[in-house]
Amino acid sequence: MRNILAIAIVMAFPVLAAAQDFPSGYFKLTTQFREGSNECLEGNQRGGSMNGAAFMDSCQNVSGQLWKAIPAGNGYVKLTTQFREGSNECLEGNQRGGSMNGAAFMDSCQNVSGQLWRVGQ
């Protein structure tokens, strides 16, 4: 059985976390906004009914809610899920106002800024 660490990345605090500050294994992501709702970020729907969008769902013991941070340099990480392990897919958030209407989504891992994540300032 794996130990799961649930963390919340809160973008409003003036503390930067370096890539090495992320857990080395899998963890769950929640938001401060949804605190108390027992909801986690899920990213398992590339090409599915959500058309690739990452979405909030009830926290469950499912591989689409288990995230892994892959160091990408300069304090940034790429985020992938255990569900998509081996598929070379990363969380991307560069379509604000585009076809995904601002939603983060799973896409092929690439060297693009929309797939580089860090804790905000």
Secondary structure, DSSP 8 states (H G I E B T S, - for coil): ----EEEE--TTSS----GGGS-SS-EEEE-STTTTS-EEEE---TTSTTTTB-EEEE--S-GGG-EEEEEEETTEEEEEESTTTTS-EEEE---TTSTTTT--EEEE--S-GGG-B----
